[in-house]
Amino acid sequence: MGTAARPGASRGAQMCPDVLRCAQMCVGNALSLEIKTSPKVRAFVGEQVLLKCSFKSSSPITESLLVDWTYRPLSGGHMEPIFHYQSVPHPTTAGKFKDRISWVGNVANGDASIAIQSPELSDNGTFICSVKNPPDVYHNIPQTLLLVTERGKLTSAALLSILVFLPSALVVILLLVRMGRKFRVLKEKGKCGYKKSSIEVSDE
């Protein structure tokens, strides 16, 4: 006598494809928002620097789109929110970046870039661009390392190298010029059939 199939089992078998489809949709949403930033950006003290951030979402851009920029010092520590965007930009009103962050992006074109005015050496650190465009809220987390230096400033080692190398190079050049002149004179005197004229002998 065969075992009768349980109603619950058949119901579960019918629901299984829907569960798999739902799981696939969830995975698809998790991977549907991609963000790209520059791994490393170099800047000079006092000169505006652009931090680029582009994104690509499978969902239409709406007013629910969110952009958040955070910062962590090079020495380490907690992440600090420095910029927020939702329909309009909201730069931070406190902290070291107060009044120095400007919005240069265009969400309609997938651009969430910002600019930092008058960067300082203490601004060196890691910047993270986060974008959420519901229902696409899961994304990769790219990081940008900002390195600020002073333009045209020579280190003591570089200055010492220049002071040592420059005089030596001048001496070598002068020696080469002198040797070249002597070589040309000897070459002219060694030409076949060269004889001194009476005028040249009297001049000597």
C-alpha positions as CSV (number, residue, x, y, z in Angstrom):
1,M,0.0,0.0,0.0
2,G,1.7,3.3,-1.1
3,T,2.1,6.3,1.1
4,A,-0.2,9.1,0.3
5,A,1.4,12.5,-0.6
6,R,0.9,15.1,2.1
7,P,-0.9,18.3,1.0
8,G,1.7,20.4,2.8
9,A,4.5,18.8,0.8
10,S,2.8,19.6,-2.5
11,R,2.1,23.1,-1.4
12,G,5.8,23.5,-0.5
13,A,6.9,22.2,-3.8
14,Q,4.6,24.7,-5.6
15,M,6.0,27.6,-3.5
16,C,9.7,26.6,-4.0
17,P,10.0,28.3,-7.5
18,D,8.6,31.5,-6.1
19,V,11.1,31.5,-3.3
20,L,14.0,30.9,-5.7
21,R,12.7,33.7,-7.9
22,C,12.5,36.0,-4.9
23,A,16.0,35.1,-3.8
24,Q,17.3,35.8,-7.3
25,M,15.6,39.2,-7.3
26,C,17.1,40.0,-4.0
27,V,20.6,39.1,-5.2
28,G,19.9,41.1,-8.4
29,N,19.0,44.2,-6.4
30,A,22.0,43.8,-4.2
31,L,24.3,43.9,-7.2
32,S,22.4,46.5,-9.3
33,L,23.9,49.6,-7.8
34,E,27.6,50.1,-8.7
35,I,29.8,53.0,-7.4
36,K,33.2,54.1,-8.8
37,T,35.7,56.5,-7.3
38,S,39.4,57.3,-7.8
39,P,41.5,55.1,-5.6
40,K,44.0,57.9,-4.9
41,V,43.8,61.7,-5.4
42,R,46.7,64.1,-5.0
43,A,46.1,67.8,-4.1
44,F,48.1,70.9,-3.2
45,V,47.6,73.1,-0.1
46,G,45.1,75.9,-0.8
47,E,44.1,74.6,-4.3
48,Q,40.6,73.2,-4.8
49,V,40.5,69.4,-5.2
50,L,37.8,67.3,-6.9
51,L,36.7,64.0,-5.4
52,K,35.0,62.1,-8.2
53,C,32.2,59.6,-7.6
54,S,30.0,58.0,-10.3
55,F,27.2,55.5,-9.9
56,K,25.0,53.3,-12.0
57,S,21.6,52.1,-10.8
58,S,19.1,49.7,-12.4
59,S,16.3,51.7,-10.9
60,P,15.1,55.1,-12.2
61,I,16.6,58.1,-10.4
62,T,14.0,59.6,-8.0
63,E,13.9,62.2,-5.2
64,S,14.5,59.3,-2.8
65,L,18.1,59.0,-4.0
66,L,20.6,59.6,-1.2
67,V,24.3,60.5,-1.4
68,D,26.6,60.4,1.7
69,W,30.3,61.3,1.9
70,T,32.3,60.3,5.0
71,Y,35.9,60.9,6.0
72,R,38.4,59.2,8.2
73,P,41.8,60.8,9.0
74,L,45.0,59.2,7.8
75,S,46.0,58.6,11.4
76,G,42.8,56.5,11.9
77,G,39.7,57.0,14.0
78,H,36.0,57.1,13.5
79,M,34.3,57.9,10.2
80,E,33.0,61.5,10.1
81,P,30.0,62.5,7.9
82,I,30.9,65.5,5.8
83,F,28.2,65.7,3.1
84,H,24.6,64.6,2.5
85,Y,22.5,64.9,-0.6
86,Q,18.7,64.3,-1.0
87,S,17.1,66.5,-3.7
88,V,19.4,69.3,-2.6
89,P,23.0,69.3,-1.2
90,H,23.6,69.5,2.6
91,P,27.3,70.1,3.3
92,T,28.4,69.6,6.9
93,T,27.9,72.6,9.2
94,A,30.5,71.4,11.8
95,G,33.9,70.0,12.0
96,K,37.1,70.7,10.0
97,F,35.3,70.7,6.6
98,K,32.7,73.3,7.6
99,D,32.1,75.7,4.7
100,R,34.7,73.9,2.6
101,I,32.6,71.2,0.8
102,S,30.7,72.1,-2.4
103,W,28.5,69.9,-4.6
104,V,29.7,69.5,-8.2
105,G,27.7,66.3,-9.1
106,N,24.6,65.7,-11.2
107,V,22.5,62.7,-10.0
108,A,20.6,62.6,-13.3
109,N,24.0,61.7,-15.0
110,G,25.1,59.4,-12.3
111,D,27.5,61.9,-10.8
112,A,27.9,62.3,-7.0
113,S,31.2,64.2,-6.9
114,I,32.1,66.9,-4.4
115,A,34.9,69.5,-4.2
116,I,37.0,70.5,-1.2
117,Q,38.0,74.2,-0.9
118,S,41.4,75.2,0.4
119,P,42.7,71.6,1.3
120,E,45.2,71.4,4.2
121,L,47.8,68.8,5.1
122,S,45.6,67.7,7.9
123,D,42.9,66.7,5.4
124,N,44.9,63.7,4.3
125,G,42.7,60.6,4.8
126,T,40.1,58.2,3.4
127,F,36.9,59.4,1.8
128,I,33.9,57.1,1.1
129,C,31.1,57.9,-1.3
130,S,27.8,56.1,-0.6
131,V,24.7,56.2,-2.9
132,K,21.3,54.7,-2.2
133,N,18.5,54.8,-4.9
134,P,15.6,52.8,-3.5
135,P,14.9,50.0,-4.1
136,D,18.7,49.8,-4.9
137,V,20.4,50.4,-1.6
138,Y,23.1,47.7,-1.5
139,H,26.4,48.5,-3.3
140,N,30.2,48.2,-3.2
141,I,32.1,50.6,-0.9
142,P,35.0,52.2,-2.9
143,Q,37.4,54.4,-1.0
144,T,39.5,57.4,-2.1
145,L,42.8,58.2,-0.5
146,L,43.5,62.0,-0.5
147,L,47.1,63.1,-0.3
148,V,47.7,66.8,0.2
149,T,51.2,68.3,-0.3
150,E,52.7,71.7,-0.6
151,R,53.4,72.8,-4.2
152,G,57.0,73.5,-5.1
153,K,58.4,72.7,-1.6
154,L,61.8,71.0,-1.8
155,T,62.9,68.6,1.0
156,S,66.2,69.2,2.6
157,A,67.6,66.0,1.0
158,A,66.5,67.2,-2.5
159,L,68.0,70.7,-1.9
160,L,71.3,69.2,-0.8
161,S,71.4,66.9,-3.8
162,I,70.9,69.9,-6.1
163,L,73.7,71.9,-4.4
164,V,76.1,69.1,-4.7
165,F,75.2,68.0,-8.3
166,L,75.0,71.4,-9.9
167,P,78.7,72.5,-9.4
168,S,79.9,69.0,-10.4
169,A,77.9,69.1,-13.6
170,L,79.3,72.5,-14.5
171,V,82.9,71.4,-14.0
172,V,82.3,68.3,-16.2
173,I,80.7,70.4,-19.0
174,L,83.6,72.9,-18.9
175,L,86.1,70.0,-19.2
176,L,84.3,68.5,-22.1
177,V,84.2,71.8,-23.9
178,R,87.9,72.3,-23.4
179,M,88.8,68.8,-24.5
180,G,86.6,69.2,-27.6
181,R,88.5,72.4,-28.6
182,K,91.9,70.7,-28.1
183,F,90.8,67.7,-30.2
184,R,89.7,69.9,-33.1
185,V,93.0,71.8,-33.0
186,L,95.0,68.5,-33.1
187,K,92.9,67.1,-35.8
188,E,93.5,70.2,-38.0
189,K,97.2,70.1,-37.4
190,G,97.4,66.4,-38.2
191,K,95.8,66.7,-41.6
192,C,97.9,65.3,-44.4
193,G,100.0,68.0,-46.3
194,Y,99.6,70.6,-43.7
195,K,102.5,73.1,-43.7
196,K,103.0,76.3,-41.9
197,S,103.1,79.4,-44.0
198,S,105.8,82.0,-43.5
199,I,103.2,84.3,-41.9
200,E,102.2,81.6,-39.4
201,V,105.9,81.0,-38.5
202,S,106.5,84.7,-38.0
203,D,103.4,85.0,-35.9
204,E,104.6,82.2,-33.6
